[in-house]
Amino acid sequence: MWSEARHQRIQLMLQRYERVSTPQVMTALGVSRETVRRDFLELEAMGVLKRVHGGAVHIGDEPPIDKRSTLHVSAKQAIAKAAAQRIDRPLTLFMDAGSTTTLLARELSLLSELTIITNSLDAAHSFRQQAAAHSNKIIILGGELSNHLAATAGSSTIAQIQRFHADIALLSPVGIDARYGASSFHHDEATIARAMSECAHQTWILADHSKIGTRSRETYCPVQEISLLISNTSANRREGFKELADCIGEMVLV
């Protein structure tokens, strides 16, 4: 059986069962353990699955933003507060779009003399009431309106990001692990986050425990380029936490 056919069969099994064991795939495909291991490695690199002890689990589509905004809210609020508390002087900040960074915007709106550059319409709205009172400057990046969240995206958005140099890029990924770094499911979100990271002096990743040790479809920032990871205390029970902690410049659990 050609590798493409095996990959398709494995993906069908994952869609049906969510999790498959190595012996299960060996039996279904009639191949060796080494062949399954190699297929798992190739499919993980494609963002289709995540290898776990004894097998692999399916990586599904990212939930829509209205669903994400209701998940792990208390953890995301604590992470947002912790990030804001570390902003102690006038800075220029990139901020991408997501449920965690929307909560962060509410915290940052109470600080003063910040320049916020964002593609997130929700984050910009959070600053609207407080920007003048706290002498904050909000720059909304133009571009095409995203199909899956209230944000701009596309080549014109990237071009505008590249005109700036920020002190910190504040980014919230779909997943982060030691091998692949921070990743997102949608290509346009990944390219926005990658451009912000590349045009900032530091990259801070805000990720609740559910994102630790996982990989989504497209990597945008390797671990060695992450200055700070802020997560919640449940993160240390996640598979892959120790390996990630050993790679990150600084990690804060709240």
C-alpha positions as CSV (number, residue, x, y, z in Angstrom):
1,M,0.0,0.0,0.0
2,W,1.4,3.4,-1.0
3,S,2.0,5.9,1.7
4,E,-0.7,8.3,0.4
5,A,-3.3,5.5,0.7
6,R,-2.0,4.6,4.2
7,H,-2.3,8.3,5.3
8,Q,-5.8,8.5,4.0
9,R,-6.8,5.3,5.9
10,I,-5.2,6.6,9.1
11,Q,-7.1,9.9,8.8
12,L,-10.4,8.1,8.2
13,M,-9.7,6.0,11.4
14,L,-8.9,9.1,13.4
15,Q,-12.1,10.9,12.2
16,R,-14.1,7.9,13.3
17,Y,-12.4,7.0,16.6
18,E,-10.6,10.2,17.5
19,R,-7.7,8.1,18.9
20,V,-6.0,5.0,17.4
21,S,-3.3,2.7,18.8
22,T,-0.2,1.6,16.9
23,P,-1.3,-2.1,17.0
24,Q,-4.8,-1.1,15.8
25,V,-3.3,0.7,12.7
26,M,-0.8,-2.2,12.1
27,T,-3.7,-4.7,11.9
28,A,-6.0,-2.5,9.8
29,L,-3.3,-1.7,7.2
30,G,-1.3,-4.9,7.4
31,V,2.0,-3.0,7.9
32,S,4.9,-3.1,10.4
33,R,5.3,-1.0,13.6
34,E,8.1,0.9,12.0
35,T,5.8,1.9,9.0
36,V,3.1,3.1,11.3
37,R,5.6,5.1,13.3
38,R,6.9,6.7,10.1
39,D,3.4,7.5,8.9
40,F,2.5,9.0,12.3
41,L,5.6,11.3,12.1
42,E,4.7,12.4,8.6
43,L,1.0,13.1,9.5
44,E,2.0,14.9,12.6
45,A,4.3,17.2,10.5
46,M,1.3,17.9,8.3
47,G,-0.8,18.9,11.4
48,V,-3.2,16.0,11.0
49,L,-2.6,14.2,14.3
50,K,-0.6,14.3,17.5
51,R,1.5,11.3,18.5
52,V,0.8,10.1,22.1
53,H,2.1,7.1,24.0
54,G,1.0,4.0,22.2
55,G,-0.7,5.7,19.2
56,A,-2.1,9.0,18.0
57,V,-5.0,11.4,18.5
58,H,-6.9,13.4,15.9
59,I,-6.4,17.2,15.6
60,G,-9.8,18.6,14.7
61,D,-10.9,22.0,13.3
62,E,-10.5,24.9,15.7
63,P,-13.8,25.9,17.3
64,P,-15.3,29.2,16.1
65,I,-14.5,32.3,18.1
66,D,-17.9,32.5,19.8
67,K,-17.3,28.9,21.1
68,R,-13.7,29.6,22.1
69,S,-14.8,32.6,24.1
70,T,-16.7,30.4,26.4
71,L,-13.9,27.9,27.0
72,H,-11.5,28.1,30.0
73,V,-12.7,31.6,30.7
74,S,-11.3,31.9,34.2
75,A,-7.9,30.6,33.1
76,K,-7.8,33.1,30.2
77,Q,-8.7,36.0,32.5
78,A,-5.9,35.1,34.9
79,I,-3.5,34.8,32.0
80,A,-4.6,38.2,30.7
81,K,-4.2,39.9,34.1
82,A,-0.7,38.4,34.5
83,A,0.4,39.6,31.1
84,A,-0.9,43.1,31.8
85,Q,0.8,43.3,35.1
86,R,4.2,42.8,33.4
87,I,3.6,45.8,31.1
88,D,5.0,48.5,33.4
89,R,6.1,51.3,31.0
90,P,5.1,52.9,27.7
91,L,5.5,50.3,25.0
92,T,4.5,49.5,21.5
93,L,2.6,46.2,21.3
94,F,1.4,43.9,18.6
95,M,-1.7,41.9,19.5
96,D,-3.3,39.3,17.3
97,A,-7.0,38.2,17.3
98,G,-8.4,35.6,19.6
99,S,-10.5,35.0,22.8
100,T,-7.5,35.4,25.1
101,T,-6.1,38.5,23.5
102,T,-9.6,40.1,23.6
103,L,-9.6,39.6,27.4
104,L,-6.0,41.0,27.5
105,A,-7.2,44.1,25.6
106,R,-9.7,44.8,28.4
107,E,-6.8,44.7,31.0
108,L,-4.4,46.8,28.9
109,S,-7.1,49.4,28.3
110,L,-6.7,50.4,32.0
111,L,-3.0,51.1,31.5
112,S,-1.5,54.3,30.1
113,E,0.7,55.5,27.3
114,L,0.6,52.3,25.2
115,T,0.6,52.0,21.5
116,I,-1.4,48.9,20.4
117,I,-1.2,47.6,16.9
118,T,-3.8,45.0,16.2
119,N,-5.9,43.3,13.5
120,S,-8.6,42.4,16.1
121,L,-11.8,44.4,15.9
122,D,-12.9,43.0,19.2
123,A,-9.6,44.1,20.9
124,A,-9.9,47.6,19.3
125,H,-13.5,47.9,20.6
126,S,-12.3,47.0,24.2
127,F,-9.9,50.0,24.0
128,R,-12.5,52.4,22.6
129,Q,-13.9,53.6,26.0
130,Q,-10.6,54.0,27.7
131,A,-8.1,55.0,25.1
132,A,-8.3,58.8,25.4
133,A,-8.6,58.7,29.2
134,H,-5.3,56.8,29.5
135,S,-3.4,58.3,26.6
136,N,-3.3,55.1,24.7
137,K,-2.9,55.0,20.9
138,I,-4.7,52.2,19.0
139,I,-3.7,51.4,15.5
140,I,-6.1,49.1,13.6
141,L,-4.5,47.2,10.8
142,G,-6.5,47.2,7.5
143,G,-7.1,44.4,5.2
144,E,-9.7,41.8,4.2
145,L,-12.3,40.9,6.8
146,S,-11.7,37.4,8.1
147,N,-14.3,34.7,7.4
148,H,-14.0,33.1,10.9
149,L,-13.4,35.9,13.4
150,A,-13.7,39.7,13.8
151,A,-10.3,40.6,12.4
152,T,-8.5,41.7,9.3
153,A,-6.1,39.5,7.3
154,G,-4.4,39.1,4.0
155,S,-1.3,40.5,2.2
156,S,-2.2,44.2,2.9
157,T,-2.4,43.4,6.6
158,I,1.0,41.7,6.5
159,A,2.5,44.7,4.6
160,Q,1.2,47.1,7.3
161,I,2.7,45.0,10.1
162,Q,6.1,45.0,8.4
163,R,6.1,48.8,8.6
164,F,6.2,48.8,12.4
165,H,8.7,47.5,15.0
166,A,7.1,46.7,18.3
167,D,8.6,46.0,21.7
168,I,6.4,42.9,22.3
169,A,4.1,40.7,20.2
170,L,1.3,39.4,22.4
171,L,0.0,36.2,20.7
172,S,-2.4,33.5,21.5
173,P,-2.0,30.2,19.6
174,V,-4.2,27.2,19.0
175,G,-1.4,25.0,20.3
176,I,2.2,25.1,21.6
177,D,4.7,22.3,22.0
178,A,8.5,21.9,22.4
179,R,9.1,20.5,18.9
180,Y,7.0,22.9,16.7
181,G,6.5,26.0,18.9
182,A,3.4,28.1,18.6
183,S,0.9,27.2,15.9
184,S,-2.6,28.1,14.5
185,F,-5.2,26.2,12.6
186,H,-6.0,28.9,10.0
187,H,-3.3,30.0,7.5
188,D,-4.3,33.7,7.7
189,E,-4.1,33.7,11.5
190,A,-0.7,32.0,11.4
191,T,0.7,34.5,8.9
192,I,-0.5,37.4,10.9
193,A,1.1,36.0,14.1
194,R,4.3,35.2,12.3
195,A,4.7,38.7,10.9
196,M,4.0,40.2,14.3
197,S,6.6,38.0,16.0
198,E,9.2,38.7,13.4
199,C,8.7,42.5,13.7
200,A,8.8,42.6,17.5
201,H,11.7,42.6,19.9
202,Q,10.1,40.0,22.1
203,T,7.3,37.4,21.6
204,W,5.0,36.6,24.5
205,I,2.7,33.6,24.1
206,L,-0.6,33.5,26.1
207,A,-1.9,29.9,26.2
208,D,-4.2,28.2,28.6
209,H,-3.5,24.6,29.7
210,S,-5.6,23.1,26.9
211,K,-3.1,24.3,24.3
212,I,0.0,23.1,26.0
213,G,1.8,20.1,24.4
214,T,-0.5,20.3,21.3
215,R,0.2,21.3,17.7
216,S,-2.2,22.8,15.2
217,R,-1.9,23.0,11.4
218,E,0.6,25.7,10.8
219,T,3.6,26.7,13.0
220,Y,4.4,30.4,13.2
221,C,6.9,30.8,16.0
222,P,9.6,28.3,17.1
223,V,10.1,27.9,20.9
224,Q,13.6,29.4,20.8
225,E,12.1,32.7,19.7
226,I,9.5,32.9,22.5
227,S,10.6,35.1,25.3
228,L,7.7,34.4,27.7
229,L,4.9,31.9,27.9
230,I,2.1,32.6,30.3
231,S,-0.3,29.8,31.1
232,N,-2.3,28.5,34.1
233,T,-1.3,26.0,36.7
234,S,-3.1,23.1,35.1
235,A,-0.6,23.3,32.3
236,N,2.0,21.4,34.4
237,R,-0.2,18.3,34.2
238,R,-0.3,18.3,30.4
239,E,1.8,15.8,28.4
240,G,4.8,17.6,26.9
241,F,4.8,20.3,29.6
242,K,8.3,19.5,30.9
243,E,9.9,19.4,27.5
244,L,8.2,22.8,26.7
245,A,9.3,24.4,29.9
246,D,12.9,23.3,29.2
247,C,12.9,25.2,25.9
248,I,11.1,28.4,26.7
249,G,13.0,31.5,27.8
250,E,10.6,32.1,30.7
251,M,7.4,30.5,31.8
252,V,4.8,31.9,34.2
253,L,1.9,29.8,35.6
254,V,-1.0,31.7,37.2
